[in-house]
């Protein structure tokens, strides 16, 4: 997966942003904290320091700290560019390892890389992109250091009232959540790499009750929930019927993330929980649900069948062509109020069109991507064109300035459309035939939130990182106008299946079983960013193989 960034709606800029206009807007809106003199002085001093440090370099503002944003920030030549990353989280997540961290095979730190680094001179501002003015090359940023949802699963639109769980509603009775103050930041080049949210398709109860696997905080929640289910099921006061519910683990989504998590969960239960809770083994069940007729659809048929047979042989149930209709709190035979009073330990009810209601102790949701609100809403209105750095096609210069322009979006995903050099495209508001267009030469879009025109690249970490590597190389050489556009090189796809087995499909051939597992682990190890994690990852693999996984709940 690529970078992450959420936004909170305050306004749309129709004119260049100034400090006075921002203060007027903030003072006029009761929902936005008004600056006090002291904090405003500190903020101006910080921006002034950034301006002084910039010297004769170009400032590249990067929205997002995911695969695209983090990669390009580390690759830019610090002698030529001042890279500033704006993101609600101060770290990069190596997402392929999240499934392993969620079950204790690896520790959380092995999947993290801090954006701030002693060895890489990258500036970082922890905040949400709130709005952008292309005409004056300024972006408004909302502080997010104390944001309680800064590292939560990306399922919420900050522009809309969030659907809150029972625990969140109770917590808010005791603590009022603070909204961050705003400041504006200028840029010479802007890179939009805000990533995407979890797609829930509006299924009732999913946002409130499901677990996701997009961030380390999600992995921590999953690990705690797993241990809670086993501890609760082991109590003498828990009935056998409730044990079946608590130890029934549902994974919705048959892509690589869902399959790898189900495999990691299977290994945890068979290798560790079976020794600690031997009397509970008859009660546990792992089920993968998918609306498609087969899982791992990106693999060829032979590897897909191998994966399905292996999972079923290991005891993982795979139910394809199943439609999830609801996920609600409480067991199927209990009322919502009764179970809610007992707390979340009593589980949930998963309702499918094909089988009706079934009790589950946990539901992990991994069904695709939903466009980030920054792209969906902030880049939806009329664009005020900059005076320079824009190239028109099919329209005269005079006509271009009287035409209303919009950021071009991909019809299917809603992502920002770019040319083959990853520059953001514009189209006239009244355009129907696509004969007129414009390119913003200083604004780029990468990762899951962007689509290269005329291509069907998948929304994967592999594509995002390759785009970032290519763009950084062109920036450093300053030859983007003379070089050929970006072309994705497919390095293959792989998925872990449990019990030291995997599948791998690449241009070098297809592999399955133990051979694919060795390649899978080797690839993840070599792709780790820092030498610290290159050492920690195999160390934890060996320690957990020798002594078992850590099942402490804290």
C-alpha positions as CSV (number, residue, x, y, z in Angstrom):
1,X,0.0,0.0,0.0
2,X,1.1,3.7,-0.5
3,X,1.1,6.8,1.7
4,X,-1.7,7.9,4.1
5,X,-3.2,11.3,4.8
6,X,-6.6,12.3,6.1
7,X,-8.1,15.8,5.9
8,X,-10.6,17.9,7.8
9,X,-12.9,20.3,5.8
10,X,-12.8,23.9,6.7
11,X,-13.1,25.9,3.5
12,X,-12.1,26.1,-0.2
13,X,-9.6,28.8,-1.2
14,X,-10.7,31.0,-4.1
15,X,-7.9,33.5,-3.7
16,X,-4.2,33.4,-2.7
17,X,-3.7,32.5,1.0
18,X,-2.2,35.2,3.3
19,X,-1.6,35.1,7.0
20,X,-4.2,37.8,7.5
21,X,-6.9,36.0,5.5
22,X,-6.2,32.8,7.4
23,X,-6.5,34.5,10.8
24,X,-9.7,36.1,9.6
25,X,-11.2,32.8,8.6
26,X,-10.1,31.1,11.8
27,X,-11.5,33.9,13.9
28,X,-14.8,33.8,12.1
29,X,-15.4,30.1,12.6
30,X,-16.2,28.8,16.1
31,X,-15.2,25.3,15.0
32,X,-11.6,26.4,14.4
33,X,-9.3,27.3,17.3
34,X,-8.3,31.0,17.3
35,X,-4.6,31.7,17.3
36,X,-3.2,33.2,20.5
37,X,-0.3,35.5,20.3
38,X,2.3,33.2,21.7
39,X,1.5,30.2,19.6
40,X,1.4,32.3,16.4
41,X,4.8,33.7,17.2
42,X,6.2,30.2,17.6
43,X,4.6,29.0,14.4
44,X,6.0,32.0,12.3
45,X,9.4,31.3,13.8
46,X,9.3,27.7,12.7
47,X,8.3,28.6,9.2
48,X,10.9,31.3,9.1
49,X,13.5,28.8,10.1
50,X,12.4,26.5,7.2
51,X,12.6,29.5,4.8
52,X,16.1,30.4,6.0
53,X,17.3,26.8,5.7
54,X,15.9,26.6,2.2
55,X,18.6,28.9,0.8
56,X,18.7,28.5,-3.0
57,X,17.1,25.1,-3.1
58,X,13.6,24.3,-4.3
59,X,11.1,23.3,-1.7
60,X,9.3,20.0,-2.4
61,X,6.3,19.5,-0.1
62,X,5.3,15.8,0.1
63,X,1.8,14.9,1.4
64,X,2.0,11.5,2.9
65,X,4.6,9.2,4.6
66,X,3.7,6.0,2.8
67,X,5.5,4.0,0.1
68,X,5.5,6.9,-2.3
69,X,6.0,9.8,0.0
70,X,8.6,8.2,2.2
71,X,10.6,6.8,-0.7
72,X,10.9,10.1,-2.7
73,X,11.7,12.1,0.5
74,X,14.7,9.8,1.1
75,X,15.9,9.8,-2.5
76,X,15.9,13.6,-3.2
77,X,19.2,15.3,-3.4
78,X,19.4,17.5,-0.3
79,X,21.8,19.9,-2.1
80,X,19.1,20.6,-4.7
81,X,15.8,20.3,-2.8
82,X,14.4,21.0,0.6
83,X,12.1,18.0,1.2
84,X,9.2,18.6,3.7
85,X,6.9,15.7,4.5
86,X,3.5,16.5,5.8
87,X,1.7,13.5,7.3
88,X,-0.5,12.7,10.4
89,X,2.0,9.9,11.3
90,X,5.7,10.5,11.9
91,X,6.7,7.1,10.5
92,X,6.6,4.9,7.4
93,X,4.9,1.5,7.8
94,X,6.3,-1.5,6.0
95,X,2.8,-2.8,5.3
96,X,3.7,-6.4,4.2
97,X,4.9,-7.1,7.7
98,X,1.7,-6.0,9.5
99,X,0.1,-9.4,9.4
100,X,3.2,-10.8,11.1
101,X,3.2,-8.1,13.8
102,X,-0.5,-8.6,14.5
103,X,0.1,-12.2,15.7
104,X,3.4,-11.7,17.4
105,X,5.6,-13.3,14.8
106,X,7.4,-9.9,14.6
107,X,7.4,-7.0,17.0
108,X,5.8,-3.7,15.9
109,X,9.0,-1.8,15.7
110,X,10.2,-4.0,12.8
111,X,7.5,-2.6,10.6
112,X,8.3,1.0,11.3
113,X,10.8,3.5,10.0
114,X,10.8,7.1,11.4
115,X,10.4,9.9,8.8
116,X,12.9,12.0,10.8
117,X,16.3,10.5,10.4
118,X,19.8,11.4,11.4
119,X,21.2,10.1,8.1
120,X,18.6,11.6,5.8
121,X,18.0,15.4,6.0
122,X,14.2,15.4,5.6
123,X,12.0,18.0,7.3
124,X,8.8,16.7,8.8
125,X,5.5,18.4,9.9
126,X,2.9,16.2,11.6
127,X,-0.4,17.4,10.3
128,X,-3.3,17.0,7.9
129,X,-3.4,18.7,4.5
130,X,-6.5,20.9,4.9
131,X,-6.6,22.8,1.6
132,X,-4.5,23.8,-1.3
133,X,-4.2,26.9,-3.4
134,X,-2.4,26.1,-6.7
135,X,-2.4,29.7,-7.8
136,X,-0.2,30.9,-5.0
137,X,1.5,27.6,-4.4
138,X,0.4,27.3,-0.8
139,X,-1.1,24.6,1.3
140,X,-3.0,24.8,4.6
141,X,-2.0,22.3,7.2
142,X,-3.8,21.3,10.4
143,X,-1.6,20.3,13.3
144,X,-2.1,16.5,14.1
145,X,0.5,15.8,16.9
146,X,-2.3,15.3,19.5
147,X,-4.9,14.0,17.1
148,X,-6.5,10.9,18.7
149,X,-7.2,9.4,15.3
150,X,-3.8,10.1,13.8
151,X,-2.7,6.5,13.6
152,X,-6.0,4.8,13.6
153,X,-7.4,2.7,10.7
154,X,-8.1,4.9,7.7
155,X,-11.8,4.3,7.5
156,X,-13.1,7.7,8.5
157,X,-13.7,10.8,6.5
158,X,-12.7,13.7,8.6
159,X,-15.0,16.0,6.6
160,X,-18.1,14.1,7.9
161,X,-19.3,13.2,11.4
162,X,-17.6,9.9,12.3
163,X,-19.7,6.9,13.2
164,X,-18.5,6.2,16.7
165,X,-18.3,2.9,18.5
166,X,-19.6,2.5,22.1
167,X,-16.1,2.7,23.6
168,X,-15.4,6.0,21.7
169,X,-18.7,7.5,22.8
170,X,-18.0,6.7,26.4
171,X,-14.4,8.1,26.2
172,X,-15.6,11.4,24.7
173,X,-17.8,11.9,27.8
174,X,-14.6,12.4,29.8
175,X,-12.3,14.1,27.2
176,X,-13.0,16.6,24.5
177,X,-11.0,16.0,21.4
178,X,-8.9,18.9,20.4
179,X,-8.7,20.2,16.8
180,X,-5.3,21.2,15.6
181,X,-4.5,24.8,14.7
182,X,-3.8,25.8,11.1
183,X,-0.7,27.1,9.4
184,X,0.2,27.6,5.7
185,X,3.2,26.3,3.8
186,X,4.6,27.4,0.5
187,X,6.0,25.0,-2.1
188,X,7.9,25.0,-5.4
189,X,6.9,21.5,-6.2
190,X,4.0,19.6,-4.6
191,X,3.8,15.8,-4.5
192,X,0.4,14.4,-3.5
193,X,0.8,10.9,-2.1
194,X,-2.0,10.8,0.5
195,X,-2.9,7.1,-0.1
196,X,-6.4,5.7,0.4
197,X,-8.8,4.6,3.1
198,X,-10.3,1.1,3.8
199,X,-13.2,0.4,1.5
200,X,-16.3,-0.7,3.5
201,X,-18.9,-0.3,0.7
202,X,-21.2,1.2,3.3
203,X,-21.8,-2.1,4.9
204,X,-23.7,-1.5,8.2
205,X,-21.6,-1.8,11.3
206,X,-18.2,-2.4,9.6
207,X,-16.6,1.0,10.4
208,X,-17.6,0.7,14.0
209,X,-16.9,-2.9,14.7
210,X,-14.4,-4.4,12.2
211,X,-10.6,-4.6,12.6
212,X,-8.5,-3.3,9.8
213,X,-4.8,-3.8,8.8
214,X,-3.5,-0.5,7.5
215,X,-1.3,0.7,10.4
216,X,0.6,-0.5,13.4
217,X,-2.1,0.7,15.7
218,X,-4.5,-1.7,13.8
219,X,-2.0,-4.6,14.3
220,X,-1.8,-3.8,18.0
221,X,-5.6,-3.8,18.3
222,X,-5.8,-7.2,16.5
223,X,-3.2,-8.8,18.8
224,X,-5.0,-7.5,21.9
225,X,-8.3,-8.7,20.6
226,X,-7.0,-12.2,19.8
227,X,-5.6,-12.6,23.3
228,X,-8.8,-11.2,24.8
229,X,-10.8,-13.8,23.0
230,X,-8.7,-16.7,24.2
231,X,-8.6,-15.5,27.8
232,X,-12.3,-14.9,27.9
233,X,-13.0,-18.3,26.3
234,X,-10.8,-20.0,29.0
235,X,-12.9,-18.6,31.9
236,X,-15.1,-21.2,33.7
237,X,-18.1,-18.9,33.4
238,X,-18.0,-18.9,29.6
239,X,-20.3,-21.4,27.9
240,X,-19.3,-23.7,25.1
241,X,-21.6,-21.8,22.8
242,X,-20.0,-18.5,23.6
243,X,-16.5,-20.1,23.2
244,X,-17.5,-21.0,19.6
245,X,-18.4,-17.4,19.0
246,X,-15.4,-15.9,20.6
247,X,-12.9,-18.2,18.8
248,X,-14.6,-17.9,15.4
249,X,-12.3,-15.5,13.5
250,X,-13.7,-14.0,10.2
251,X,-11.5,-12.4,7.5
252,X,-13.4,-10.5,4.9
253,X,-11.4,-10.2,1.7
254,X,-9.5,-12.8,-0.3
255,X,-6.6,-10.7,-1.5
256,X,-3.0,-11.1,-0.4
257,X,-3.6,-9.1,2.9
258,X,-6.6,-11.2,3.9
259,X,-5.0,-14.5,3.0
260,X,-1.6,-13.7,4.6
261,X,-3.4,-12.6,7.9
262,X,-5.4,-15.8,7.9
263,X,-2.2,-17.8,7.4
264,X,-0.4,-16.0,10.2
265,X,-3.4,-16.4,12.5
266,X,-3.4,-20.2,11.7
267,X,0.3,-20.5,12.6
268,X,-0.2,-18.6,15.9
269,X,-3.1,-20.8,17.0
270,X,-1.5,-24.1,15.9
271,X,2.0,-23.4,17.1
272,X,1.5,-21.4,20.3
273,X,-2.2,-21.1,21.4
274,X,-2.6,-24.9,21.0
275,X,0.1,-25.4,23.7
276,X,-1.3,-22.7,26.0
277,X,-5.0,-23.4,25.6
278,X,-5.2,-27.1,24.6
279,X,-8.9,-27.5,25.8
280,X,-10.0,-24.6,23.5
281,X,-8.7,-26.1,20.2
282,X,-12.0,-27.8,19.4
283,X,-13.7,-24.5,19.4
284,X,-11.6,-22.3,17.1
285,X,-12.4,-21.6,13.5
286,X,-10.8,-19.3,10.8
287,X,-13.0,-18.3,7.9
288,X,-12.2,-16.2,4.9
289,X,-15.1,-14.5,3.1
290,X,-14.9,-13.0,-0.4
291,X,-17.5,-11.7,-2.8
292,X,-15.5,-12.9,-5.8
293,X,-15.7,-16.5,-7.1
294,X,-12.1,-17.2,-6.1
295,X,-9.3,-15.8,-3.8
296,X,-6.0,-14.4,-4.9
297,X,-7.5,-13.4,-8.2
298,X,-4.3,-11.7,-9.3
299,X,-2.5,-15.0,-9.4
300,X,-2.9,-17.5,-12.3
301,X,-5.3,-20.3,-12.0
302,X,-2.8,-23.0,-11.0
303,X,-1.3,-21.0,-8.1
304,X,-4.8,-19.9,-7.0
305,X,-6.0,-23.5,-6.8
306,X,-2.8,-24.5,-4.9
307,X,-3.4,-21.7,-2.4
308,X,-7.0,-22.7,-1.9
309,X,-6.2,-26.4,-1.4
310,X,-3.4,-25.6,1.1
311,X,-5.6,-23.3,3.2
312,X,-8.4,-25.9,3.3
313,X,-5.9,-28.6,4.2
314,X,-4.7,-26.5,7.1
315,X,-8.2,-26.1,8.4
316,X,-8.9,-22.5,7.1
317,X,-12.4,-22.3,5.6
318,X,-12.6,-20.2,2.4
319,X,-16.1,-19.1,1.4
320,X,-16.2,-17.4,-2.0
321,X,-19.2,-15.7,-3.6
322,X,-20.4,-14.6,-0.2
323,X,-21.9,-11.2,0.5
324,X,-21.5,-9.6,3.9
325,X,-24.6,-7.6,4.8
326,X,-24.0,-6.5,8.4
327,X,-21.5,-6.6,11.3
328,X,-23.2,-5.7,14.6
329,X,-22.2,-5.9,18.3
330,X,-23.4,-8.9,20.3
331,X,-24.0,-12.6,19.7
332,X,-26.7,-13.8,17.2
333,X,-29.0,-14.9,20.0
334,X,-28.6,-11.9,22.3
335,X,-30.0,-8.4,22.1
336,X,-27.7,-5.5,21.3
337,X,-28.3,-3.8,24.6
338,X,-27.6,-6.9,26.7
339,X,-24.3,-7.7,24.9
340,X,-23.2,-4.0,24.9
341,X,-23.6,-3.9,28.7
342,X,-21.2,-6.9,29.0
343,X,-18.6,-5.2,26.8
344,X,-16.9,-6.0,23.6
345,X,-15.6,-9.3,24.9
346,X,-18.9,-11.0,24.0
347,X,-18.2,-10.7,20.3
348,X,-20.1,-9.7,17.2
349,X,-22.6,-11.0,14.7
350,X,-21.6,-11.3,11.1
351,X,-24.5,-11.5,8.6
352,X,-24.0,-12.9,5.1
353,X,-26.6,-13.1,2.4
354,X,-25.9,-16.8,1.8
355,X,-25.7,-18.1,5.4
356,X,-27.4,-15.6,7.6
357,X,-26.1,-14.7,11.0
358,X,-23.0,-16.2,12.7
359,X,-21.2,-15.2,15.9
360,X,-17.6,-14.1,15.6
361,X,-15.0,-13.0,18.1
362,X,-13.2,-10.8,15.6
363,X,-13.7,-9.6,12.1
364,X,-10.7,-8.4,10.1
365,X,-11.8,-6.3,7.0
366,X,-9.6,-6.2,4.0
367,X,-11.7,-5.6,0.9
368,X,-10.0,-2.8,-1.1
369,X,-9.4,0.9,-1.2
370,X,-11.6,4.0,-0.9
371,X,-10.4,7.3,-2.2
372,X,-8.9,9.8,0.3
373,X,-11.2,12.7,1.1
374,X,-8.4,15.2,0.3
375,X,-8.5,13.9,-3.3
376,X,-12.3,13.3,-3.4
377,X,-13.3,16.7,-2.0
378,X,-10.5,19.2,-1.8
379,X,-9.5,18.5,-5.4
380,X,-13.1,18.5,-6.6
381,X,-13.7,22.2,-7.1
382,X,-12.5,24.7,-9.7
383,X,-8.8,25.2,-9.8
384,X,-7.2,28.6,-9.7
385,X,-4.4,28.4,-12.2
386,X,-0.9,29.4,-11.4
387,X,0.7,32.1,-13.6
388,X,3.6,29.8,-14.5
389,X,4.3,26.1,-14.6
390,X,1.3,25.0,-16.6
391,X,1.1,23.7,-20.1
392,X,-2.1,23.7,-22.2
393,X,-3.2,21.4,-25.0
394,X,-6.1,22.1,-27.5
395,X,-6.8,25.5,-26.1
396,X,-5.3,29.0,-26.7
397,X,-3.5,30.9,-23.9
398,X,-6.2,33.5,-23.8
399,X,-9.0,31.0,-23.7
400,X,-7.3,29.0,-21.1
401,X,-7.5,31.8,-18.6
402,X,-11.2,32.2,-19.0
403,X,-12.0,28.5,-18.8
404,X,-13.0,26.8,-15.6
405,X,-10.6,24.0,-14.9
406,X,-10.9,20.9,-12.7
407,X,-8.4,18.3,-11.6
408,X,-8.9,15.3,-13.9
409,X,-10.1,12.1,-12.0
410,X,-10.1,8.5,-13.1
411,X,-13.7,7.4,-13.7
412,X,-13.5,4.1,-11.9
413,X,-11.4,4.8,-8.8
414,X,-11.8,8.6,-8.5
415,X,-8.0,9.0,-8.2
416,X,-6.0,11.9,-9.6
417,X,-5.1,11.4,-13.2
418,X,-1.5,12.1,-14.2
419,X,0.5,12.0,-17.4
420,X,3.3,9.5,-17.9
421,X,5.6,11.8,-16.0
422,X,3.3,11.7,-13.0
423,X,2.2,15.4,-13.4
424,X,-1.4,16.2,-12.4
425,X,-3.8,16.8,-15.4
426,X,-6.6,19.3,-15.6
427,X,-9.7,19.3,-17.8
428,X,-12.2,22.0,-18.5
429,X,-15.3,22.0,-16.4
430,X,-17.5,21.7,-19.5
431,X,-15.2,19.2,-21.3
432,X,-16.9,16.2,-22.8
433,X,-14.5,14.9,-25.5
434,X,-11.2,15.3,-23.7
435,X,-9.7,17.4,-26.6
436,X,-8.7,20.2,-24.2
437,X,-6.4,19.6,-21.3
438,X,-3.7,21.1,-19.1
439,X,-0.7,19.8,-17.2
440,X,0.5,21.4,-13.9
441,X,4.2,20.9,-14.2
442,X,5.0,21.5,-10.6
443,X,2.3,19.3,-9.1
444,X,2.7,15.5,-9.0
445,X,0.6,12.6,-7.7
446,X,1.8,9.1,-6.8
447,X,0.6,6.0,-5.0
448,X,-2.9,4.7,-4.5
449,X,-4.5,8.1,-4.9
450,X,-3.2,8.5,-8.4
451,X,-3.8,6.9,-11.8
452,X,-1.4,7.3,-14.8
453,X,-3.6,8.0,-17.8
454,X,-3.8,5.2,-20.3
455,X,-2.6,2.5,-17.9
456,X,-4.1,0.0,-15.5
457,X,-1.3,-0.3,-12.9
458,X,-2.5,-2.0,-9.7
459,X,-2.7,0.0,-6.5
460,X,0.2,-1.7,-4.8
461,X,3.3,-0.7,-2.8
462,X,5.4,-2.0,-5.6
463,X,3.9,0.5,-8.1
464,X,4.0,3.4,-5.6
465,X,7.7,2.9,-4.7
466,X,8.8,2.5,-8.3
467,X,7.0,5.8,-9.2
468,X,8.8,7.5,-6.3
469,X,12.2,6.1,-7.3
470,X,11.7,7.2,-10.9
471,X,10.5,10.7,-10.0
472,X,13.3,11.3,-7.5
473,X,15.8,10.2,-10.1
474,X,14.4,12.7,-12.6
475,X,14.3,15.5,-10.1
476,X,17.9,14.9,-9.1
477,X,19.0,14.8,-12.7
478,X,16.7,17.7,-13.6
479,X,15.8,16.1,-16.9
480,X,12.1,15.2,-16.5
481,X,11.2,17.2,-19.6
482,X,13.7,15.3,-21.8
483,X,13.3,11.8,-20.6
484,X,10.7,9.1,-21.4
485,X,7.8,8.8,-19.0
486,X,7.4,6.3,-16.2
487,X,6.9,2.6,-17.1
488,X,6.1,0.1,-14.3
489,X,8.2,-3.1,-14.1
490,X,6.2,-5.9,-12.7
491,X,8.4,-7.7,-10.1
492,X,5.8,-10.3,-9.4
493,X,3.3,-11.0,-6.6
494,X,3.5,-13.3,-3.6
495,X,1.5,-14.4,-0.6
496,X,2.1,-16.4,2.5
497,X,-0.2,-19.4,3.0
498,X,0.9,-20.7,6.5
499,X,3.0,-23.6,7.8
500,X,6.1,-22.3,5.9
501,X,4.4,-22.3,2.5
502,X,3.8,-19.5,0.0
503,X,3.0,-18.8,-3.6
504,X,5.0,-16.6,-5.9
505,X,4.2,-15.4,-9.5
506,X,6.9,-13.5,-11.4
507,X,8.5,-13.0,-14.7
508,X,11.2,-15.5,-13.6
509,X,8.7,-18.2,-13.1
510,X,6.0,-19.4,-10.7
511,X,6.8,-21.0,-7.4
512,X,4.8,-22.6,-4.6
513,X,5.4,-24.4,-1.3
514,X,8.6,-24.1,0.7
515,X,10.7,-22.6,-2.1
516,X,8.3,-19.7,-2.5
517,X,8.3,-19.3,1.3
518,X,12.1,-18.8,1.3
519,X,11.9,-16.3,-1.5
520,X,9.0,-14.5,0.3
521,X,10.9,-14.1,3.5
522,X,14.1,-13.1,1.7
523,X,12.3,-10.4,-0.4
524,X,10.7,-8.8,2.7
525,X,14.1,-8.9,4.5
526,X,16.0,-7.2,1.7
527,X,13.2,-4.6,1.2
528,X,13.5,-3.5,4.8
529,X,14.7,0.1,4.8
530,X,17.1,0.5,7.7
531,X,19.9,-1.8,8.8
532,X,18.3,-1.8,12.2
533,X,15.3,-3.6,10.9
534,X,17.3,-5.8,8.6
535,X,18.9,-7.1,11.8
536,X,15.8,-7.1,14.0
537,X,13.5,-9.0,11.6
538,X,15.6,-12.2,11.3
539,X,16.4,-11.9,15.0
540,X,12.7,-12.0,16.0
541,X,12.1,-14.7,13.5
542,X,14.7,-16.9,15.2
543,X,13.7,-16.0,18.7
544,X,10.0,-16.7,18.1
545,X,10.8,-20.0,16.3
546,X,13.0,-21.0,19.3
547,X,10.9,-19.8,22.2
548,X,7.4,-19.2,20.7
549,X,5.6,-16.0,20.1
550,X,4.9,-13.4,22.8
551,X,1.3,-13.7,24.0
552,X,1.4,-11.0,26.6
553,X,-1.6,-8.6,26.6
554,X,-0.7,-5.1,27.6
